[in-house]
Amino acid sequence: MMNLIARHLIQLNENRQRKEFDPDALNELSETIRKHGLMHALVMRNPQEGEETKILVAGERRLRAIELI
């Protein structure tokens, strides 16, 4: 099931592997998403039962590219 989630409700996982992203690669991914759409959804989880905020598990690079659009 897919849901639309406002950006301010998405938190980054503190234990993520990648913390730096190449700006040129992000721009390229952003253009690809703009032309073809998002092929793989972001993966998130609820931090605690009943809270609105989601924690990003996978897809930070895609999220950053989407923000550029």
Order of alpha helices (4+ residues) and beta strands (2+ residues): beta-alpha-beta-beta-alpha
